[in-house]
Amino acid sequence: MDLKRVALGYHGGSTKTAERFLEEAMKRQKELQIKKNSPYLNNLLKSLTKLAREKSKEKLAEDALMYSTLFQNYALKAY
C-alpha cells in the first residue's frame, strides 16, 4: 500500500507525502530481505531499490504503481 500511496502522492502533486511513503516502502523492503523468500519476490525487492534512485517523478510514480500491483498480486496468490 505504501507504493500505491507513493504513486498517488506524486500524481496529486504532494511530493512530501510521496517521499515519506517511499521511505516507508524501503523500510518494508529491508524487513522482507531478511526473510527467506521466493526467487520472484527477491527479484521484485531488488528492482525496488532502483525505484528509489529514479530522478523523474512521473517515471517513479508509474513504477511505484506497477510494483504495488505486482506485490499485491503476489500476496494474493501466495497467501
Residue frames as a rotation matrix with the C-alpha (Angstrom) as fourth column:
MET 1
0.566 0.824 0.000 0.00
0.824 -0.566 0.000 0.00
0.000 0.000 -1.000 0.00
ASP 2
0.235 -0.545 -0.805 2.93
0.271 -0.758 0.593 2.35
-0.933 -0.358 -0.031 0.58
LEU 3
-0.765 -0.564 0.311 3.90
0.421 -0.071 0.904 2.11
-0.488 0.823 0.292 -3.08
LYS 4
-0.101 0.812 0.574 0.38
0.945 -0.102 0.311 2.89
0.311 0.574 -0.757 -4.18
ARG 5
0.717 0.340 -0.608 0.43
0.582 -0.772 0.255 5.93
-0.383 -0.537 -0.752 -1.92
VAL 6
-0.333 -0.882 -0.333 3.74
0.310 -0.436 0.845 6.99
-0.890 0.179 0.419 -3.49
ALA 7
-0.716 0.095 0.691 2.15
0.695 0.019 0.718 6.89
0.055 0.995 -0.080 -6.94
LEU 8
0.333 0.934 0.133 -0.96
0.889 -0.358 0.286 8.74
0.315 0.023 -0.949 -5.79
GLY 9
0.426 -0.252 -0.869 1.13
0.531 -0.708 0.466 11.34
-0.733 -0.660 -0.167 -3.94
TYR 10
-0.673 -0.730 -0.119 3.25
0.289 -0.408 0.866 12.20
-0.681 0.548 0.485 -6.97
HIS 11
-0.539 0.543 0.643 0.24
0.786 0.051 0.616 12.14
0.302 0.838 -0.455 -9.26
GLY 12
0.537 0.829 -0.160 -1.65
0.816 -0.461 0.349 14.50
0.215 -0.317 -0.923 -6.96
GLY 13
0.328 -0.484 0.812 1.31
0.091 -0.839 -0.537 16.85
0.940 0.250 -0.231 -6.61
SER 14
0.870 -0.013 0.492 2.07
-0.484 -0.205 0.851 16.02
0.090 -0.979 -0.185 -2.98
THR 15
0.298 -0.864 -0.405 5.79
-0.287 0.324 -0.902 15.38
0.911 0.384 -0.151 -3.23
LYS 16
-0.417 -0.480 0.772 6.42
-0.847 -0.101 -0.521 15.44
0.328 -0.871 -0.365 0.51
THR 17
0.361 0.650 0.669 3.78
-0.794 0.591 -0.145 12.77
-0.490 -0.478 0.729 1.17
ALA 18
0.906 -0.029 -0.422 5.05
-0.283 0.700 -0.656 10.62
0.314 0.713 0.626 -1.68
GLU 19
-0.027 -0.998 -0.050 8.63
-0.474 0.057 -0.879 10.81
0.880 -0.001 -0.475 -0.43
ARG 20
-0.285 -0.009 0.958 7.53
-0.952 0.116 -0.282 9.82
-0.109 -0.993 -0.042 3.08
PHE 21
0.691 0.605 0.395 5.68
-0.542 0.796 -0.270 6.76
-0.478 -0.028 0.878 1.81
LEU 22
0.648 -0.570 -0.505 8.67
-0.303 0.414 -0.858 5.85
0.698 0.709 0.096 -0.37
GLU 23
-0.380 -0.771 0.510 10.79
-0.794 -0.011 -0.608 5.84
0.475 -0.636 -0.608 2.80
GLU 24
0.058 0.506 0.860 8.24
-0.835 0.497 -0.237 3.53
-0.548 -0.704 0.451 4.44
ALA 25
0.921 0.278 -0.271 8.25
-0.388 0.704 -0.595 1.22
0.025 0.654 0.756 1.42
MET 26
0.185 -0.937 -0.295 12.04
-0.455 0.185 -0.871 0.98
0.871 0.295 -0.392 1.58
LYS 27
-0.397 -0.237 0.887 11.82
-0.916 0.160 -0.367 0.06
-0.055 -0.958 -0.280 5.28
ARG 28
0.560 0.682 0.470 9.38
-0.607 0.724 -0.328 -2.74
-0.564 -0.101 0.820 4.42
GLN 29
0.736 -0.364 -0.571 11.77
-0.411 0.431 -0.804 -3.88
0.539 0.826 0.167 1.70
LYS 30
-0.325 -0.922 0.209 14.60
-0.718 0.097 -0.689 -4.23
0.615 -0.374 -0.694 4.22
GLU 31
-0.142 0.363 0.921 12.33
-0.852 0.429 -0.300 -6.20
-0.504 -0.827 0.249 6.55
LEU 32
0.841 0.541 0.009 11.41
-0.445 0.702 -0.556 -8.60
-0.307 0.464 0.831 3.74
GLN 33
0.409 -0.760 -0.506 15.00
-0.604 0.191 -0.774 -9.10
0.684 0.622 -0.381 2.61
ILE 34
-0.382 -0.545 0.746 15.82
-0.923 0.260 -0.282 -10.66
-0.040 -0.797 -0.603 5.97
LYS 35
0.229 0.599 0.767 13.30
-0.522 0.741 -0.423 -13.45
-0.822 -0.303 0.482 5.45
LYS 36
-0.791 -0.404 0.459 13.59
0.098 0.657 0.748 -16.41
-0.603 0.637 -0.480 3.12
ASN 37
0.108 0.830 -0.547 11.55
-0.526 -0.419 -0.740 -15.56
-0.844 0.368 0.391 0.01
SER 38
0.596 0.166 0.786 10.73
0.533 0.650 -0.542 -16.97
-0.601 0.742 0.299 -3.37
PRO 39
-0.488 -0.824 0.289 13.05
0.761 -0.239 0.603 -16.02
-0.428 0.514 0.743 -6.25
TYR 40
-0.052 0.562 0.825 10.23
0.795 -0.477 0.375 -13.99
0.604 0.676 -0.422 -7.82
LEU 41
0.889 0.409 -0.207 9.76
0.440 -0.634 0.635 -11.91
0.128 -0.656 -0.744 -4.67
ASN 42
0.214 -0.895 -0.391 13.53
0.593 -0.199 0.780 -11.44
-0.776 -0.399 0.488 -4.32
ASN 43
-0.511 -0.364 0.779 13.68
0.857 -0.288 0.428 -10.09
0.068 0.886 0.459 -7.89
LEU 44
0.429 0.741 0.517 10.89
0.603 -0.661 0.447 -7.64
0.673 0.120 -0.730 -7.12
LEU 45
0.831 -0.142 -0.537 12.67
0.445 -0.410 0.796 -6.49
-0.333 -0.901 -0.278 -3.96
LYS 46
-0.239 -0.970 0.046 15.92
0.752 -0.155 0.640 -5.93
-0.614 0.188 0.767 -5.87
SER 47
-0.330 0.190 0.925 14.08
0.809 -0.448 0.381 -3.93
0.486 0.874 -0.006 -8.52
LEU 48
0.725 0.672 -0.151 12.51
0.634 -0.565 0.529 -1.80
0.270 -0.479 -0.835 -5.81
THR 49
0.166 -0.767 -0.620 15.97
0.665 -0.377 0.644 -0.48
-0.728 -0.520 0.448 -4.89
LYS 50
-0.692 -0.401 0.600 16.26
0.722 -0.382 0.577 1.01
-0.002 0.832 0.554 -8.39
LEU 51
0.236 0.902 0.362 12.94
0.809 -0.389 0.441 2.73
0.539 0.189 -0.821 -7.88
ALA 52
0.671 0.027 -0.741 14.27
0.622 -0.564 0.543 4.88
-0.403 -0.826 -0.395 -5.05
ARG 53
-0.346 -0.895 -0.282 17.06
0.474 -0.426 0.770 6.18
-0.809 0.133 0.572 -7.29
GLU 54
-0.067 0.401 0.914 14.71
0.990 -0.087 0.111 7.29
0.124 0.912 -0.391 -10.09
LYS 55
-0.870 -0.349 -0.347 15.03
0.389 -0.920 -0.049 11.02
-0.302 -0.178 0.936 -10.82
SER 56
-0.767 0.631 0.118 11.86
-0.265 -0.479 0.837 11.55
0.584 0.611 0.534 -12.85
LYS 57
-0.735 0.538 0.413 8.83
-0.481 0.017 -0.877 11.84
-0.479 -0.843 0.246 -10.58
GLU 58
0.217 0.836 -0.503 6.49
-0.971 0.134 -0.198 10.74
-0.098 0.532 0.841 -13.38
LYS 59
-0.041 -0.333 -0.942 8.52
-0.471 0.838 -0.275 7.58
0.881 0.432 -0.191 -14.01
LEU 60
-0.941 -0.316 0.120 8.82
-0.231 0.342 -0.911 6.96
0.247 -0.885 -0.395 -10.28
ALA 61
-0.350 0.895 0.278 5.04
-0.782 -0.115 -0.613 7.25
-0.516 -0.432 0.740 -9.86
GLU 62
0.372 0.467 -0.803 4.40
-0.862 0.494 -0.112 4.85
0.344 0.734 0.586 -12.77
ASP 63
-0.340 -0.608 -0.718 6.90
-0.270 0.794 -0.545 2.31
0.901 0.009 -0.434 -11.48
ALA 64
-0.896 0.054 0.440 5.62
-0.437 0.062 -0.897 2.57
-0.076 -0.997 -0.032 -7.91
LEU 65
0.083 0.996 0.028 2.11
-0.928 0.088 -0.362 1.80
-0.363 0.004 0.932 -9.12
MET 66
0.306 -0.043 -0.951 3.37
-0.637 0.733 -0.238 -1.14
0.707 0.679 0.196 -11.18
TYR 67
-0.695 -0.639 -0.330 5.34
-0.163 0.587 -0.793 -2.60
0.701 -0.497 -0.512 -8.26
SER 68
-0.608 0.575 0.548 2.39
-0.734 -0.144 -0.664 -2.04
-0.303 -0.806 0.509 -5.95
THR 69
0.438 0.816 -0.378 0.25
-0.899 0.399 -0.180 -4.14
0.004 0.418 0.908 -8.25
LEU 70
0.064 -0.497 -0.866 2.91
-0.402 0.781 -0.478 -6.85
0.913 0.379 -0.150 -8.61
PHE 71
-0.903 -0.396 0.166 3.39
-0.283 0.259 -0.924 -7.14
0.323 -0.881 -0.345 -4.84
GLN 72
-0.278 0.888 0.367 -0.37
-0.868 -0.068 -0.491 -7.17
-0.411 -0.455 0.790 -4.28
ASN 73
0.498 0.450 -0.741 -0.87
-0.771 0.621 -0.140 -9.92
0.397 0.642 0.656 -6.86
TYR 74
-0.387 -0.722 -0.574 1.96
-0.257 0.682 -0.684 -11.95
0.885 -0.117 -0.450 -5.33
ALA 75
-0.867 0.072 0.492 0.46
-0.493 0.003 -0.870 -11.60
-0.065 -0.997 0.033 -1.85
LEU 76
0.128 0.991 0.027 -2.98
-0.950 0.130 -0.284 -12.66
-0.285 0.011 0.958 -3.07
LYS 77
0.445 -0.007 -0.896 -1.56
-0.571 0.768 -0.289 -15.71
0.690 0.640 0.338 -4.86
ALA 78
-0.469 -0.800 -0.375 0.92
-0.176 0.501 -0.848 -16.78
0.865 -0.332 -0.376 -2.17
TYR 79
-0.992 0.110 0.057 -1.34
-0.046 0.098 -0.994 -16.31
-0.115 -0.989 -0.092 0.85
